[in-house]
Amino acid sequence: MPGGANFIRAKTLWEIGLDVAGDPSIIYGGNRDLRISVGSGGGAQWKPSLNLGTGSAILAHDVCNGGMDAAFVNPSALLTQAYFGKGLFTEALPVRVIMSHPSWDSFAMMVHPRTKLRSVADIARQKYPLKMSVREDPTHSTFSLIEQIFNLEGFGLKDVLSWGGEIVGTGAPAGPKRMRPIQEGEVDAIFDEALVTWLSHALKCGYEFLEFAEGQREALADLGWRKSTIKAGDYPGLDRSYDCIDFSGWPLYCDASLPDDVVIDICEAVVARQNQIPWAAGDYQGIEKVFQNTMHTPVDVPFHAGVTKFLAKWQG
């Protein structure tokens, strides 16, 4: 940490902010995100010079309108949709990547064998009243993917609810609101990412994979999602391959117009603070990889020009 009393006070404020935003009693969609503002407080009015934050994918509009300089998004595919103006976005946005926090993951769909469902198309064909284990947070990025998958077969989440279906929300992907109902067989289906936390439990409890219909993954790829395959042994209890959708990468992005020197400052800070940044064991492959397109840091959006200049200087 930089020396000096001012940075001790700043670190204290950061810890206070983390605890306030992390209060589990705050509802999803509430004040659960953080915005970091660097600037000057030496006068009668705060003068910001750099604003960074976290939030949902549609925060890209605020970033590109100048309301924030850079923000994280999860997963990388939704930034791809912003760049091309597809899926969640009706117009292309001039987003650029600064770096990507490594996070390897996939999105899977599982069903209880009693449903006899084999593909998403079966849900629509039977108008199945599916009791679904999904995230509680209505802005969670998995909802965008679920809706896009369903839409390919001509229906949506609202249709499933109209057929008598039900959403069983969970905060954490392996929270008690999910794990116990899976154990008891109370939910018909699970749609989610963060497979390392819940997939093995579902397999142990007899749940089976719901297959993507023919051409579905290709159609999703056209929207910006990468195809993925998890293989036998990737997770405890997984004894077969499953073709699914990649849900990797947490890119930090900005508008293309953000000055190069600001982007270079951010890149230099990432390298300087690499030992303090919390990286996921196994996903983090070294600091140079966060500025590259890899399995753990998929990038289908151009890097900002400032990143190229930084790398040329840093790598000599």
KEKE-3310 file (N, C-alpha, C; in steps of 0.2 Angstrom, whole numbers, plus 5000, padded with zeros to 4 digits):
npx = (5004:5003:5013:5009:4997:4985:4982:4980:4968:4961:4961:4954:4941:4938:4937:4926:4916:4916:4910:4898:4892:4892:4882:4872:4858:4854:4844:4844:4849:4849:4859:4873:4884:4901:4909:4924:4932:4945:4953:4954:4952:4955:4950:4935:4926:4924:4935:4934:4945:4947:4935:4930:4921:4909:4896:4881:4879:4873:4878:4887:4882:4882:4896:4900:4894:4901:4899:4906:4922:4928:4924:4920:4914:4904:4899:4913:4907:4895:4900:4905:4893:4889:4898:4896:4882:4872:4860:4858:4860:4854:4861:4877:4891:4905:4915:4930:4943:4953:4960:4958:4951:4955:4944:4938:4925:4909:4892:4879:4865:4853:4842:4829:4827:4814:4807:4809:4813:4824:4830:4830:4820:4811:4805:4797:4789:4781:4776:4780:4778:4790:4800:4812:4829:4837:4847:4843:4845:4838:4845:4856:4869:4866:4853:4851:4857:4849:4837:4840:4843:4831:4823:4827:4820:4807:4801:4800:4805:4794:4784:4786:4783:4769:4764:4763:4775:4789:4800:4814:4823:4841:4854:4868:4877:4879:4871:4860:4847:4847:4855:4849:4835:4839:4845:4833:4826:4817:4817:4815:4824:4840:4848:4863:4879:4896:4900:4908:4904:4891:4888:4893:4886:4873:4874:4877:4865:4857:4853:4852:4860:4853:4851:4858:4849:4850:4860:4858:4869:4877:4869:4869:4882:4883:4878:4887:4892:4903:4906:4908:4915:4913:4923:4924:4929:4933:4925:4921:4913:4909:4907:4906:4907:4900:4892:4892:4890:4902:4907:4916:4929:4931:4931:4939:4933:4932:4927:4931:4936:4943:4957:4973:4984:4977:4972:4985:4990:4981:4984:4997:4995:4988:4998:5008:5001:4999:5001:4993:4980:4966:4967:4959:4963:4971:4965:4972:4985:4997:5003:5005:4995:4983:4982:4979:4971:4964:4960:4955:4954:4944:4943:4934:4933:4941:4956:4960:4969:4978:4982:4990:5001:5006:5010:5020:5029:5031:5035:5046)
npy = (4994:5011:5023:5034:5045:5048:5038:5028:5032:5031:5017:5013:5018:5011:4998:5000:5003:4990:4982:4988:4987:4974:4969:4956:4957:4967:4969:4961:4971:4982:4993:4986:4987:4994:5009:5017:5032:5042:5056:5074:5080:5092:5104:5115:5107:5091:5084:5074:5062:5049:5036:5021:5005:4992:4982:4978:4971:4980:4992:4996:5006:5018:5019:5021:5033:5042:5042:5034:5029:5016:4999:4983:4968:4953:4939:4939:4937:4945:4958:4957:4956:4969:4976:4972:4975:4966:4953:4957:4970:4984:4992:4995:4997:5008:5000:4995:4984:4983:4975:4958:4950:4934:4920:4905:4896:4888:4887:4878:4866:4857:4844:4835:4818:4814:4822:4819:4827:4831:4841:4859:4862:4853:4858:4869:4862:4854:4863:4863:4864:4870:4869:4880:4881:4895:4911:4923:4936:4947:4954:4947:4940:4927:4926:4933:4925:4913:4918:4921:4908:4901:4909:4906:4895:4900:4904:4911:4915:4920:4914:4901:4902:4905:4893:4887:4885:4888:4899:4896:4904:4908:4915:4913:4902:4890:4890:4887:4888:4882:4870:4861:4859:4853:4841:4835:4833:4843:4853:4855:4858:4865:4880:4887:4895:4894:4881:4873:4874:4868:4858:4845:4840:4840:4830:4819:4818:4813:4821:4826:4831:4843:4844:4855:4860:4856:4866:4877:4881:4886:4897:4904:4907:4916:4927:4931:4923:4910:4894:4879:4865:4854:4841:4824:4821:4834:4839:4833:4817:4819:4810:4810:4819:4836:4847:4864:4881:4894:4903:4912:4924:4940:4955:4971:4986:5000:5015:5018:5031:5034:5042:5037:5038:5037:5024:5017:5021:5013:5000:4999:5000:4988:4979:4983:4981:4967:4957:4960:4959:4949:4934:4920:4903:4893:4898:4910:4913:4920:4937:4943:4937:4942:4952:4947:4936:4922:4905:4907:4920:4926:4936:4945:4957:4972:4977:4991:5005:5011:5000:4992:5001:5002:4988:4987:4995:4990:4976:4978)
npz = (5000:4996:5005:5019:5028:5021:5013:5021:5027:5015:5012:5023:5021:5009:5015:5023:5013:5006:5016:5018:5006:5004:5013:5017:5018:5009:4995:4979:4965:4973:4983:4980:4973:4969:4967:4962:4965:4959:4963:4966:4982:4988:4987:4989:4983:4976:4964:4952:4943:4939:4937:4942:4941:4947:4940:4931:4914:4906:4911:4902:4894:4902:4904:4890:4888:4896:4910:4918:4919:4917:4919:4926:4919:4919:4911:4899:4886:4886:4885:4872:4865:4867:4860:4847:4846:4848:4854:4870:4868:4858:4849:4843:4853:4857:4864:4873:4878:4893:4902:4908:4921:4926:4924:4923:4916:4914:4907:4911:4909:4918:4922:4931:4931:4931:4923:4910:4900:4886:4878:4876:4867:4870:4881:4876:4867:4875:4883:4896:4914:4921:4936:4941:4946:4948:4948:4961:4959:4948:4938:4935:4925:4920:4917:4905:4896:4898:4894:4880:4875:4877:4869:4856:4853:4852:4864:4881:4898:4904:4898:4902:4916:4914:4910:4922:4928:4939:4948:4957:4967:4970:4980:4982:4971:4976:4987:5001:4997:4985:4985:4995:4989:4978:4983:4988:4977:4973:4963:4946:4936:4934:4930:4926:4930:4937:4939:4947:4960:4961:4952:4954:4965:4960:4950:4958:4965:4955:4944:4927:4911:4901:4885:4872:4858:4841:4832:4841:4849:4839:4835:4846:4847:4837:4842:4851:4861:4866:4861:4872:4879:4892:4900:4904:4920:4923:4933:4949:4948:4936:4921:4908:4892:4889:4879:4879:4885:4885:4899:4903:4910:4916:4910:4911:4905:4894:4886:4869:4867:4879:4885:4880:4890:4902:4901:4901:4914:4921:4917:4922:4935:4938:4936:4945:4957:4957:4966:4977:4972:4972:4965:4956:4961:4950:4939:4937:4927:4927:4927:4914:4906:4908:4900:4888:4875:4881:4887:4900:4900:4890:4875:4864:4859:4854:4861:4870:4863:4871:4879:4870:4868:4881:4883:4874:4879:4892:4890:4883)
capx = (5000:5007:5014:5006:4991:4979:4981:4977:4961:4957:4960:4948:4935:4937:4935:4919:4912:4915:4906:4891:4889:4891:4877:4867:4851:4852:4841:4848:4847:4850:4866:4878:4890:4906:4912:4930:4933:4951:4953:4956:4948:4959:4946:4928:4922:4927:4936:4936:4949:4946:4930:4930:4915:4906:4889:4878:4882:4870:4881:4891:4879:4885:4903:4901:4891:4905:4897:4911:4928:4930:4920:4920:4908:4904:4905:4916:4902:4891:4904:4905:4886:4889:4903:4892:4875:4868:4858:4856:4861:4851:4866:4884:4894:4912:4919:4937:4946:4959:4962:4953:4952:4954:4939:4936:4918:4904:4885:4876:4857:4852:4835:4828:4825:4807:4804:4809:4816:4830:4832:4826:4815:4805:4801:4792:4784:4777:4774:4782:4778:4797:4802:4819:4833:4841:4849:4838:4846:4835:4850:4862:4870:4864:4846:4852:4858:4843:4832:4842:4842:4823:4820:4829:4815:4801:4797:4804:4804:4787:4780:4786:4779:4762:4762:4763:4782:4791:4807:4817:4829:4846:4858:4875:4876:4878:4868:4855:4841:4848:4858:4844:4830:4842:4845:4827:4823:4811:4817:4815:4830:4845:4852:4868:4887:4899:4899:4913:4901:4885:4887:4894:4881:4867:4875:4876:4858:4853:4851:4855:4861:4848:4855:4856:4846:4854:4860:4857:4875:4879:4865:4871:4889:4882:4876:4893:4894:4908:4904:4912:4913:4916:4925:4924:4935:4933:4922:4920:4907:4907:4910:4905:4907:4894:4893:4888:4892:4907:4905:4923:4932:4929:4935:4938:4932:4931:4925:4937:4939:4946:4964:4978:4988:4973:4973:4991:4990:4977:4988:5003:4993:4987:5005:5011:4997:4997:5002:4987:4974:4964:4966:4957:4968:4970:4963:4977:4991:5002:5000:5005:4990:4977:4982:4979:4965:4966:4954:4953:4952:4942:4942:4932:4932:4948:4960:4961:4975:4983:4985:4995:5006:5008:5013:5026:5034:5032:5038:5052)
capy = (5000:5018:5026:5041:5044:5049:5031:5024:5034:5029:5010:5012:5019:5005:4992:5002:5002:4983:4979:4991:4984:4966:4967:4951:4959:4971:4965:4961:4977:4987:4996:4981:4988:4999:5014:5020:5038:5045:5063:5079:5083:5097:5111:5115:5102:5085:5084:5067:5061:5042:5033:5014:5002:4986:4982:4973:4972:4986:4998:4999:5012:5023:5020:5025:5040:5046:5042:5030:5028:5009:4995:4976:4964:4946:4936:4942:4937:4951:4964:4955:4958:4977:4979:4971:4977:4960:4951:4962:4977:4985:4996:4993:5002:5008:4997:4992:4980:4986:4969:4953:4946:4927:4916:4900:4894:4887:4887:4871:4866:4851:4842:4829:4813:4813:4827:4816:4832:4830:4847:4865:4861:4849:4862:4872:4857:4851:4868:4860:4869:4869:4872:4881:4884:4900:4916:4927:4943:4947:4957:4942:4939:4921:4927:4935:4919:4909:4920:4920:4901:4900:4913:4902:4890:4903:4905:4914:4913:4922:4908:4895:4904:4905:4886:4884:4885:4892:4901:4895:4908:4907:4920:4910:4897:4884:4892:4882:4888:4877:4863:4857:4857:4848:4835:4833:4833:4847:4857:4851:4860:4870:4884:4892:4895:4893:4874:4870:4874:4864:4853:4838:4839:4839:4824:4814:4818:4810:4826:4824:4836:4845:4845:4861:4858:4856:4873:4882:4884:4890:4903:4908:4910:4922:4933:4933:4917:4905:4887:4876:4858:4851:4834:4819:4822:4841:4840:4826:4814:4820:4804:4811:4826:4840:4853:4869:4888:4897:4909:4914:4931:4947:4960:4978:4989:5007:5018:5019:5038:5036:5044:5032:5039:5035:5017:5015:5021:5008:4994:5000:4999:4981:4976:4985:4978:4960:4953:4962:4958:4942:4929:4913:4898:4888:4902:4915:4910:4925:4944:4945:4934:4947:4957:4942:4932:4915:4901:4910:4927:4926:4943:4945:4964:4975:4980:4999:5007:5012:4993:4991:5005:4999:4982:4988:4998:4985:4970:4980)
capz = (5000:4996:5011:5020:5032:5017:5010:5027:5027:5009:5013:5028:5017:5005:5019:5025:5007:5005:5021:5017:4999:5005:5018:5014:5019:5004:4990:4973:4962:4977:4983:4981:4969:4972:4962:4965:4962:4961:4961:4971:4987:4991:4987:4992:4979:4974:4957:4950:4937:4936:4940:4940:4945:4945:4939:4926:4908:4903:4913:4896:4891:4906:4902:4884:4889:4900:4917:4921:4914:4916:4923:4925:4917:4919:4908:4893:4881:4886:4882:4865:4863:4867:4854:4840:4846:4847:4860:4876:4865:4851:4845:4844:4858:4856:4870:4872:4884:4896:4905:4910:4927:4923:4927:4918:4918:4908:4909:4910:4910:4921:4923:4935:4926:4930:4918:4903:4895:4883:4875:4877:4862:4873:4886:4872:4864:4880:4888:4903:4920:4924:4942:4939:4951:4945:4953:4964:4956:4941:4933:4934:4917:4917:4914:4898:4892:4898:4889:4873:4874:4876:4863:4850:4852:4852:4870:4886:4905:4906:4895:4907:4921:4912:4910:4929:4930:4945:4949:4964:4967:4975:4980:4980:4966:4980:4993:5004:4993:4979:4987:4998:4985:4973:4987:4989:4971:4973:4958:4940:4932:4936:4924:4930:4929:4943:4940:4952:4966:4962:4947:4956:4969:4956:4947:4964:4966:4949:4939:4920:4907:4896:4879:4867:4852:4835:4829:4846:4851:4833:4835:4852:4845:4832:4847:4855:4866:4864:4863:4876:4881:4898:4899:4910:4925:4924:4939:4952:4946:4928:4918:4900:4889:4888:4875:4883:4883:4889:4903:4906:4909:4919:4907:4913:4899:4894:4879:4865:4868:4885:4883:4881:4896:4907:4901:4903:4921:4924:4916:4926:4942:4938:4936:4952:4963:4956:4972:4981:4968:4973:4959:4958:4960:4944:4933:4936:4924:4927:4925:4907:4903:4909:4894:4882:4874:4883:4889:4906:4899:4883:4873:4857:4858:4853:4867:4869:4860:4876:4881:4865:4870:4888:4882:4870:4884:4898:4887:4880)
cpx = (5004:5007:5010:4999:4985:4977:4978:4970:4957:4956:4954:4942:4933:4934:4927:4914:4911:4910:4898:4888:4888:4886:4872:4860:4849:4850:4845:4845:4847:4857:4871:4884:4895:4908:4918:4931:4940:4951:4956:4951:4951:4955:4939:4924:4926:4928:4939:4941:4949:4940:4929:4924:4914:4899:4887:4881:4879:4873:4886:4888:4882:4892:4904:4898:4895:4903:4902:4916:4929:4926:4921:4913:4909:4898:4907:4911:4897:4894:4904:4898:4886:4893:4899:4885:4871:4865:4855:4856:4858:4855:4873:4887:4902:4917:4926:4939:4952:4963:4957:4955:4950:4949:4936:4930:4914:4897:4882:4868:4856:4845:4835:4825:4817:4803:4804:4811:4823:4834:4828:4820:4809:4801:4795:4787:4779:4773:4774:4782:4784:4798:4809:4823:4838:4843:4843:4839:4843:4840:4856:4862:4867:4856:4846:4853:4852:4838:4833:4841:4835:4821:4822:4823:4808:4797:4802:4802:4797:4783:4780:4782:4771:4760:4762:4770:4783:4799:4809:4823:4835:4851:4865:4873:4876:4875:4862:4849:4841:4850:4853:4838:4833:4843:4839:4823:4817:4811:4818:4821:4834:4849:4857:4875:4890:4899:4903:4909:4895:4884:4888:4889:4874:4868:4874:4869:4854:4851:4855:4855:4855:4852:4853:4854:4851:4854:4860:4864:4878:4876:4867:4878:4888:4880:4882:4896:4899:4905:4910:4910:4917:4917:4925:4931:4936:4930:4921:4913:4905:4911:4908:4906:4900:4895:4889:4890:4897:4905:4911:4924:4928:4932:4933:4938:4931:4928:4931:4940:4942:4954:4969:4982:4984:4973:4979:4992:4986:4981:4994:5001:4991:4993:5008:5007:4995:4997:4996:4980:4972:4962:4963:4962:4967:4968:4968:4983:4997:5000:5000:4998:4983:4976:4981:4972:4967:4959:4951:4951:4950:4941:4940:4930:4939:4950:4960:4968:4981:4986:4991:5002:5010:5012:5020:5031:5036:5036:5045:5053)
cpy = (5006:5020:5033:5040:5045:5042:5026:5025:5031:5021:5009:5013:5014:4999:4994:5001:4995:4980:4982:4988:4977:4964:4962:4953:4964:4967:4966:4967:4983:4990:4991:4982:4994:5003:5017:5026:5041:5052:5068:5081:5089:5104:5110:5110:5097:5085:5078:5067:5054:5039:5026:5011:4995:4987:4977:4975:4978:4993:5001:5005:5018:5024:5023:5032:5045:5046:5039:5029:5021:5005:4987:4973:4957:4943:4941:4943:4943:4957:4963:4958:4966:4979:4978:4973:4972:4958:4956:4969:4978:4989:4994:4999:5002:5006:4995:4989:4983:4980:4964:4949:4938:4923:4911:4896:4892:4887:4881:4871:4858:4850:4836:4824:4812:4817:4824:4821:4830:4836:4853:4865:4858:4853:4866:4868:4855:4856:4866:4865:4868:4873:4873:4884:4889:4906:4920:4934:4943:4951:4953:4940:4932:4922:4929:4929:4914:4911:4920:4913:4899:4903:4910:4897:4893:4904:4909:4912:4915:4917:4902:4896:4904:4898:4883:4883:4889:4894:4900:4898:4906:4912:4918:4904:4890:4885:4887:4882:4884:4870:4858:4855:4852:4841:4832:4832:4837:4852:4853:4852:4865:4873:4888:4891:4893:4885:4871:4870:4870:4858:4846:4836:4837:4832:4818:4813:4815:4815:4824:4831:4837:4847:4852:4858:4859:4863:4878:4885:4888:4897:4908:4911:4916:4928:4935:4928:4913:4898:4884:4869:4856:4844:4830:4820:4830:4843:4833:4824:4815:4815:4805:4818:4829:4846:4858:4876:4890:4903:4912:4922:4936:4953:4967:4982:4996:5009:5019:5026:5039:5037:5038:5032:5036:5027:5014:5016:5015:5001:4994:4998:4992:4977:4977:4982:4971:4956:4954:4960:4950:4938:4923:4908:4894:4893:4907:4911:4915:4932:4946:4942:4938:4952:4953:4939:4925:4912:4905:4917:4928:4933:4943:4952:4967:4977:4987:5000:5008:5005:4991:4995:5003:4993:4983:4991:4993:4979:4972:4979)
cpz = (5000:5003:5012:5024:5027:5014:5015:5027:5021:5010:5018:5025:5013:5009:5021:5019:5006:5010:5020:5011:5000:5010:5014:5014:5013:4998:4983:4969:4966:4977:4985:4977:4972:4966:4966:4961:4964:4959:4966:4976:4991:4991:4990:4988:4976:4966:4955:4943:4934:4940:4937:4944:4943:4944:4934:4919:4905:4906:4907:4893:4895:4904:4895:4883:4893:4907:4921:4916:4913:4921:4922:4923:4917:4916:4902:4887:4880:4883:4874:4862:4862:4861:4847:4840:4845:4854:4865:4873:4858:4847:4847:4848:4857:4862:4868:4879:4886:4899:4906:4916:4925:4928:4922:4920:4912:4911:4907:4912:4913:4923:4927:4930:4925:4925:4911:4898:4893:4880:4877:4873:4866:4878:4882:4870:4869:4884:4895:4908:4924:4931:4942:4945:4947:4950:4955:4960:4949:4936:4932:4927:4915:4915:4907:4894:4892:4893:4882:4871:4872:4870:4856:4848:4853:4858:4875:4893:4907:4903:4900:4913:4920:4911:4916:4931:4936:4945:4956:4964:4972:4974:4978:4975:4970:4987:4995:5000:4987:4981:4990:4993:4980:4977:4988:4983:4970:4967:4951:4936:4936:4930:4927:4927:4935:4944:4945:4959:4967:4957:4950:4961:4965:4952:4952:4965:4960:4944:4932:4916:4902:4890:4875:4861:4846:4832:4834:4848:4845:4833:4841:4851:4841:4836:4851:4860:4863:4866:4867:4877:4887:4897:4905:4914:4926:4931:4942:4950:4939:4924:4910:4898:4889:4885:4878:4880:4888:4893:4907:4905:4912:4916:4910:4907:4899:4887:4875:4865:4874:4883:4885:4887:4902:4907:4903:4910:4924:4923:4921:4933:4943:4939:4943:4958:4962:4962:4977:4978:4970:4967:4961:4956:4954:4938:4932:4933:4923:4924:4918:4903:4903:4903:4887:4881:4875:4885:4895:4905:4892:4881:4866:4855:4858:4860:4865:4867:4865:4879:4876:4867:4876:4887:4879:4875:4889:4896:4884:4873)
residu = (MET:PRO:GLY:GLY:ALA:ASN:PHE:ILE:ARG:ALA:LYS:THR:LEU:TRP:GLU:ILE:GLY:LEU:ASP:VAL:ALA:GLY:ASP:PRO:SER:ILE:ILE:TYR:GLY:GLY:ASN:ARG:ASP:LEU:ARG:ILE:SER:VAL:GLY:SER:GLY:GLY:GLY:ALA:GLN:TRP:LYS:PRO:SER:LEU:ASN:LEU:GLY:THR:GLY:SER:ALA:ILE:LEU:ALA:HIS:ASP:VAL:CYS:ASN:GLY:GLY:MET:ASP:ALA:ALA:PHE:VAL:ASN:PRO:SER:ALA:LEU:LEU:THR:GLN:ALA:TYR:PHE:GLY:LYS:GLY:LEU:PHE:THR:GLU:ALA:LEU:PRO:VAL:ARG:VAL:ILE:MET:SER:HIS:PRO:SER:TRP:ASP:SER:PHE:ALA:MET:MET:VAL:HIS:PRO:ARG:THR:LYS:LEU:ARG:SER:VAL:ALA:ASP:ILE:ALA:ARG:GLN:LYS:TYR:PRO:LEU:LYS:MET:SER:VAL:ARG:GLU:ASP:PRO:THR:HIS:SER:THR:PHE:SER:LEU:ILE:GLU:GLN:ILE:PHE:ASN:LEU:GLU:GLY:PHE:GLY:LEU:LYS:ASP:VAL:LEU:SER:TRP:GLY:GLY:GLU:ILE:VAL:GLY:THR:GLY:ALA:PRO:ALA:GLY:PRO:LYS:ARG:MET:ARG:PRO:ILE:GLN:GLU:GLY:GLU:VAL:ASP:ALA:ILE:PHE:ASP:GLU:ALA:LEU:VAL:THR:TRP:LEU:SER:HIS:ALA:LEU:LYS:CYS:GLY:TYR:GLU:PHE:LEU:GLU:PHE:ALA:GLU:GLY:GLN:ARG:GLU:ALA:LEU:ALA:ASP:LEU:GLY:TRP:ARG:LYS:SER:THR:ILE:LYS:ALA:GLY:ASP:TYR:PRO:GLY:LEU:ASP:ARG:SER:TYR:ASP:CYS:ILE:ASP:PHE:SER:GLY:TRP:PRO:LEU:TYR:CYS:ASP:ALA:SER:LEU:PRO:ASP:ASP:VAL:VAL:ILE:ASP:ILE:CYS:GLU:ALA:VAL:VAL:ALA:ARG:GLN:ASN:GLN:ILE:PRO:TRP:ALA:ALA:GLY:ASP:TYR:GLN:GLY:ILE:GLU:LYS:VAL:PHE:GLN:ASN:THR:MET:HIS:THR:PRO:VAL:ASP:VAL:PRO:PHE:HIS:ALA:GLY:VAL:THR:LYS:PHE:LEU:ALA:LYS:TRP:GLN:GLY)
# end
